[in-house]
């Protein structure tokens, strides 16, 4: 009798393990911040502006996209991931936006140019770059414009926008729009 119970128990364990093993894994999605694809003919260059690599808060530089779930709480997605390191992506997007919006400046980034050629440098620190449970995209931090003599201006920014639709695709699109707004602020300061 005990031999029969042992065989039944072993059979149940095998069935349970098999059922767990056949649970489909959720599909992993990777997201990319698109750069501005527009090209601009550069002529009558006034100066060279260098875009330093963006410094981002540690929680931003994870592969999982961050969602703020409450006061002082962030959840990192397990199956909705950045396709590249977020600080690199943000730098690339700001570079492309500034390059497009400043046709009379040569804009270079710190990834492939020498800073000794730069007349001005824009450095950006990103403190928050995430979505919220109530459907907002958030971008905060500060940036500085410098020349060879030091800091010309410092600015804090706090940008937020409502998602047009629920979901990660809409969140990435909204975060990308916020980066465009940040670049517009930087351009306005450069031109002032």
JOQUI-V755045 format. One line per field, one symbol per residue. burial: b if it has 24 or more other ideal C-beta (glycine too) atoms within 12 Angstrom, else e. A space follows every 10 residues. Layout:
burial: ???
This chain:
burial: eeeeeeeeee eeeeeeeeee eeeeeeeeee bbbebbeeee eeeeeeebbb bbbbbbbebb bbebbbbbee eeebebbeeb bbeeebbbbb bbbbbbbbbb bbeebbbbbb eeeeeeebbb bbbbbbebbb bbeeebbbbb bbbbbbeeee eeeebebebb bebeeeebee bbbbbbbbbb bbbebbbebb ee
